[in-house]
Protein backbone atom coordinates (compact mmCIF):
# COMPACT_ATOMS: atom_id res chain seq x y z
CA UNK A 1 0.00 0.00 0.00
CA UNK A 2 1.53 3.31 -1.03
CA UNK A 3 2.62 5.42 1.95
CA UNK A 4 2.58 2.52 4.43
CA UNK A 5 5.68 0.70 5.66
CA UNK A 6 6.07 -2.17 8.10
CA UNK A 7 9.21 -1.88 10.20
CA UNK A 8 10.93 -4.93 11.60
CA UNK A 9 12.86 -5.37 14.83
CA UNK A 10 16.33 -6.87 15.10
CA UNK A 11 14.88 -10.40 14.90
CA UNK A 12 12.81 -9.53 11.80
CA UNK A 13 9.49 -9.54 13.65
CA UNK A 14 6.97 -6.99 12.36
CA UNK A 15 6.87 -4.31 15.07
CA UNK A 16 5.78 -0.93 13.72
CA UNK A 17 3.48 0.31 10.99
CA UNK A 18 4.57 3.67 9.64
CA UNK A 19 1.96 5.64 7.71
CA UNK A 20 3.00 8.67 5.67
CA UNK A 21 -0.21 10.69 5.68
CA UNK A 22 1.04 12.79 2.78
CA UNK A 23 1.19 9.73 0.51
CA UNK A 24 -1.89 7.72 1.41
CA UNK A 25 -5.23 8.00 -0.31
CA UNK A 26 -7.72 9.32 2.29
CA UNK A 27 -10.45 7.35 0.50
CA UNK A 28 -8.59 4.03 0.90
CA UNK A 29 -10.99 1.77 2.77
CA UNK A 30 -8.25 -0.68 3.76
CA UNK A 31 -6.38 2.07 5.57
CA UNK A 32 -9.59 3.27 7.20
CA UNK A 33 -10.31 -0.29 8.37
CA UNK A 34 -6.78 -0.60 9.76
CA UNK A 35 -7.13 2.62 11.75
CA UNK A 36 -10.54 1.49 13.05
CA UNK A 37 -9.04 -1.81 14.24
CA UNK A 38 -6.15 -0.03 15.95
CA UNK A 39 -8.49 2.39 17.73
CA UNK A 40 -10.85 -0.40 18.80
CA UNK A 41 -7.98 -2.48 20.15
CA UNK A 42 -6.64 0.54 22.04
CA UNK A 43 -10.06 1.24 23.61
CA UNK A 44 -10.98 -2.35 24.51
CA UNK A 45 -10.10 -1.89 28.19
CA UNK A 46 -11.70 1.56 28.54
CA UNK A 47 -14.54 2.02 30.98
CA UNK A 48 -17.88 1.02 29.46
CA UNK A 49 -21.11 2.97 29.91
CA UNK A 50 -24.70 1.83 29.47
CA UNK A 51 -26.20 3.87 26.62
CA UNK A 52 -29.59 4.21 28.33
CA UNK A 53 -27.94 5.61 31.48
CA UNK A 54 -25.87 8.04 29.43
CA UNK A 55 -29.02 9.26 27.65
CA UNK A 56 -30.74 9.82 31.02
CA UNK A 57 -27.84 11.91 32.29
CA UNK A 58 -27.61 13.93 29.08
CA UNK A 59 -31.35 14.59 29.12
CA UNK A 60 -31.21 15.62 32.78
CA UNK A 61 -28.41 18.06 31.94
CA UNK A 62 -30.38 19.43 28.98
CA UNK A 63 -27.77 18.25 26.51
CA UNK A 64 -30.02 15.83 24.64
Secondary structure, DSSP 8 states (H G I E B T S, - for coil): -TTEEEEE-TTS-EEEEEE-TTTS-TT-HHHHHHHHHHHHHHHTTS----HHHHHHHHHHTT--
